Amino acid sequence: MKSIRWIGTGIVAIAILLGGCAEMQSTSYNTPAYRQGVVDRIEIIKKGDTNNIAGTIIGGIAGGLIGHQIGGGSGQTAATIVGGVGGAVAGNQVQQRTRGANETFRVTVRYENGATETVRQDDIRDMRTGDRVRVEGGRVYRM
């Protein structure tokens, strides 16, 4: 029974000693944990391979199917070909305008002293060039 009491006392003593060694986090009210500035530029950049032709193929198939519904005989064949080509071009354009999983944003922030900082992040929500922002923890947040 005494040994259990000694073990318990030893654990409490160790906990007190380790608690005394813990570093207290100081908060400085003079220096904010973030910096404020204005969005100078937002760029969309590719993370990896940009050779993706899915939009072109899907658009070509859809355009060909729609073109096949027009006319009859040789006119139907011509409409199918034209529809396929038109659909492929349209599908390619739609894919180029859509931000894919392989793209991210590079946000350049200009501070009051003229210095700039560039931050890469996947989501900018409704942030636009000229917005007041804060940079904190490697991310840009709209104010």
TORTITOR-848133 format. One line per field, with one value per residue (C-alpha): residue number from 0; x negated, z, y; residue in one letter. Coordinates in steps of 0.02 Angstrom, whole numbers, plus 32768, in hexadecimal, padded with zeros to 4 digits. Example, Ala and Ser with C-alpha at 12.3 -4.5 7.8 and 13.67 -1.06 7.14 Angstrom:
residues 2
seq = c(0,1)
px = c(7D99,7D54)
pz = c(8186,8165)
py = c(7F1F,7FCB)
type = c(A,S)
end
This chain:
residues 143
seq = c(0,1,2,3,4,5,6,7,8,9,10,11,12,13,14,15,16,17,18,19,20,21,22,23,24,25,26,27,28,29,30,31,32,33,34,35,36,37,38,39,40,41,42,43,44,45,46,47,48,49,50,51,52,53,54,55,56,57,58,59,60,61,62,63,64,65,66,67,68,69,70,71,72,73,74,75,76,77,78,79,80,81,82,83,84,85,86,87,88,89,90,91,92,93,94,95,96,97,98,99,100,101,102,103,104,105,106,107,108,109,110,111,112,113,114,115,116,117,118,119,120,121,122,123,124,125,126,127,128,129,130,131,132,133,134,135,136,137,138,139,140,141,142)
px = c(8000,7F70,7F20,7FBF,7FBD,7F06,7F29,7FBA,7F52,7EC5,7F3C,7F82,7ED1,7E9C,7F38,7F13,7E5E,7E8D,7F12,7E8F,7E22,7EAD,7E8C,7F0E,7F48,7F36,7FAE,7F6A,7FF0,7F7B,7F5D,7FF0,7FE0,800D,7FE5,8063,805A,80B4,80C5,8053,806B,80C2,8083,80C3,8032,8029,7FF0,7FC0,7FEA,8059,8076,812B,819C,8239,829D,8270,82A3,8346,8374,834F,83BD,844D,843F,843D,84D9,8536,84FC,8536,85EA,85EA,861A,860F,8596,84F7,8538,8546,8492,8455,84B9,846F,83BD,83DB,8431,83A0,831D,8384,83A3,82EA,82BA,8341,8310,8259,8286,82F5,826A,81EA,825C,827F,8202,81CE,818A,80DB,80E4,80C4,80B9,8020,8052,7FDA,7FF7,7FAD,7F8E,7F92,7ED4,7ED0,7E94,7EF0,7F0E,7F4D,7FB9,7FF5,809E,8128,81BD,81D1,8290,82CC,8223,81FC,816B,816D,81BF,8179,8135,80D0,8047,8043,7FF6,7FC9,807C,80D3,8179,81EE,8212)
pz = c(8000,8029,7F80,7F26,7F8B,7F5E,7EA5,7EA8,7F01,7E82,7DEF,7E3A,7E5B,7DA8,7D64,7DCD,7D94,7CDC,7CED,7D2F,7C96,7C1D,7BBB,7BD0,7B30,7B3A,7ADE,7A9D,7A86,7A24,7992,793E,790E,785C,77DA,777D,76C9,7622,759D,7510,749B,7493,7419,73F3,73E3,73B2,7433,73BA,730F,72A6,7214,7233,719C,71F3,71C9,7111,7106,7167,7102,705E,708B,70C5,702A,6FB8,7009,6FFA,6F45,6F1A,6F45,6EB9,6E04,6DA9,6D34,6D08,6D5F,6DFF,6DEE,6DD1,6E67,6ED2,6EA0,6EB8,6F5F,6F98,6F6C,6FB7,7055,7065,7058,70D4,714F,7146,716C,7200,7248,7237,7296,7324,73B4,73C7,7457,7412,7427,74BA,74DB,74F3,7553,755B,75EE,75F5,76A3,76D5,76D5,761E,7640,75EC,761E,75B0,75FC,75A6,75DA,758F,75C1,75B7,75C9,7594,759E,7514,74E4,7551,75E8,7697,76DC,7769,7755,77E5,77F1,7738,76FF,76BF,770F,76D4,7757)
py = c(8000,8075,8053,808B,812B,8149,812A,81A4,8226,820D,8225,82C5,8306,82E2,8337,83D3,83D7,83C3,8448,84C0,849E,84CA,8568,85EF,8640,86FB,876D,880F,8892,8904,888D,8837,877F,87AD,8831,889E,88D3,88DE,8856,888E,87FA,8750,86CD,861E,85A5,84EE,8470,83E7,839F,8412,839B,836A,8350,8311,83AF,83A1,82EA,82FE,839B,8342,82AD,831D,838C,82F5,82AB,8350,8368,82B8,82EB,836C,8345,82A1,8244,82A2,833F,82DB,829F,8352,8390,8305,8336,83F0,83D0,8364,83E6,8474,8410,83E7,849F,84D2,8448,847B,8531,8500,8495,8521,859A,8521,851B,8467,8403,841F,84DD,854F,860A,8677,8715,87A8,881D,88CD,8913,89CB,89D5,899F,88ED,885D,87AA,871C,8694,85F5,85AF,8544,85B0,866C,8674,8720,8777,87F5,8865,8901,88AD,88D1,882D,87E6,8763,86E9,863E,8637,865D,86F9,872B,87B5,883B)
type = c(M,K,S,I,R,W,I,G,T,G,I,V,A,I,A,I,L,L,G,G,C,A,E,M,Q,S,T,S,Y,N,T,P,A,Y,R,Q,G,V,V,D,R,I,E,I,I,K,K,G,D,T,N,N,I,A,G,T,I,I,G,G,I,A,G,G,L,I,G,H,Q,I,G,G,G,S,G,Q,T,A,A,T,I,V,G,G,V,G,G,A,V,A,G,N,Q,V,Q,Q,R,T,R,G,A,N,E,T,F,R,V,T,V,R,Y,E,N,G,A,T,E,T,V,R,Q,D,D,I,R,D,M,R,T,G,D,R,V,R,V,E,G,G,R,V,Y,R,M)
end
